[in-house]
Amino acid sequence: MTSIGLRTLTGIDTGATSAPAPEPYSEERTILLLVAGLAFIGGLIHVGAAVDHWEEFHLYTLVFSCLALVQAAWATLILRGASRRVLILGCVFQLGVVALWAVSRTVGVPIAPEIWTPEEIGVADLIETIGEVVTVLAVTSLLLRDRYALARRACSLMVPLLLFMILVSALFGTGAHAG
């Protein structure tokens, strides 16, 4: 079949010049891809927490499931090219999760099997909390890099930090709830 016939049948132009080379990743795009990955792994850690807490308190399962859903949705929005507003709202959400974790580990929460009793700090929840803080720092440094030298410097450190947190989260965070 000639290339003209193939083009007519499939819409593919085999005789044309090669496709343009894909754009190289910018620092911003790389950081956002890694933030999305870390947020998604955070969601997986929360899925594990949801399963672990089923017998203890069903409301915890619901809360952890919602956290996982929002983190996965935020990761998806980042991958699709999130707006500044979505990035900021995701950071606010992540900080809210960190604050809830801090309260639950220091004074306890009012809705629990044992109210106002602090939870123990576990490997997975500590790793997830550090990951949430790192995602906020990464996005904040991106959003402020044009205005502040410190934010530009922070951006230059984010790729290795995010890669490290992804590795630690995948190895220790997601597996801590198994079993």
N, C-alpha and C positions, 0 to 999 in steps of 0.2 A: 504494500500500500504506500502510496506516495505521501510526502509530508502534507501536501494540500488536502488529500483525502482524510488523513488523520486529523488535521486541524478542523476540517468541516464536521467530522463525526464527534470529536471529543472537545473541541475548543482549545486544545493544547497546540501551541505553535512550536513544533520541533525544529523548525528552520531558523528561529529567531536567535538573537544573541543570548548569552547566558543571563540568568536572573541577576538582578543587582545584589551585591554582597550585603548581608545583613549589617545593620548598624552595630558598631561595637558598643558594649555596655559602658555607660557612663558611671561615674562614682555614685551618683544619685540612684540610678536604676539598679546597680549592684546592691547598694544598701537596702533599698526597698524590697528587692527580691529576697534578701536574707532576713529582713524583718518579717516578711510574709511567712517564710519558712519557720522562723522561730515562733511566731504567733500560732501557726498551725500545730506545731509540736506541743505548744502550751495547751491547745485545745485537746490534743490526744491525752496529755497528762490529766486534764480535767475529766475526760471520759473514764480513765482508770480510777480516778477518785470517786466518780459517780457510782461505778460498779462496786467499789470497796465499801461505800457507805450505805448500800441498799439495806442491809440487815440492821444497821445502827439507827438510821433515821431517814425515812423515805424523802423528806423534804430536802435533805442534803443532796440526794441523788438528782432531784429536779434542779436545784441550784447549780450543781456542777455540770449538769447536762446543758443548761442555758449558757453558762460560761463558755463551755466548749463550742457551742453553736455560734455564739457571737465572735469568738476568736477565729473560728474557721471562716466565718463570713467576712470579717475584717481582712484576713489574709487573702481571700478571693478578690475583694475590692481593691486591695493594693496591687495585686497581679493584673487587674484590669485597668489600672491607671487611676487610682483614687485621687480625688480632689484634695486640696489643702484642708477643707472642712472635715472630710472623712478621716484624714490622717490625725487631725486634732481630736476629733471625737473618739477615735480609737485609743489615742494616748490617755484621754480622760477616763475612758473605760478601764484601761490597763491600770491606771493609778488607783481607781476605785477598788479593783480586785486586790491590789497590794495593800490598800488601807484596810479592807475587810480581813485579809489574812493577818495583818499586824494586830488588829483588835482581837481576832479569834485566838491568837497565840499569847496575848498579854492579859486580857481581862475576860475573854470569852464573849459569847453572843447571847442575846436574850431569847432567841428561838433555837432551842437545842434540847437533847435528851436531859442534859444537866446544865441549866441556864447559868450564865456567867462563870463557867468553868473553862479556863484556858486549855486549848488543845496542845498536844505535844508537837514539836517541830519535827517533821519527817524529811527524808532526803528529797522526795519528789516535790513536795510543796515548797521547800526552800529553793530548789533549782528552778522551779516554775516562777517563783516570786522574783528571783534574780533575773530570769529571762524577761519578765514583764518590765522590770526597771530598765533593762538594757534596750528593749524595743522603744521605750519612751525616750531614752537618751538619744538613740539613733535617729528617730524621727524628729525630735526637737532640734538636734544639731543640724539636720538637713534643712529644716524650715527656717533656721536662724543663721545659716552659714553666710548669707550675703550681707548680713548686718554686723556680725561679730567675729573677730579673729579666733576667739576661743571655740566657737561653734565650728569654724573651718578646721581647726586643729582636731577637734573631736571627730569630725567626719573622716579625717584621715586615719583615725584609729578604729573606726567602727567595723570595717570589713573583717579584720582578724578577730575582733571581740565577738562579733555576731557568729562567725564560723565556729569559734570556740564554744559559745553558748549552745549552738545547734548540736554540736557533737556531744557535749555534756548532757544536754537535755534528752537527746535521743538515746544515749547509752544508759544514763542513770535515772532520768526523770520518768520516761515512759515505762521502764522495766520495774520501777519501784512498787507499782501497784499490782503487778502480776503475781499471782500465787496466792 
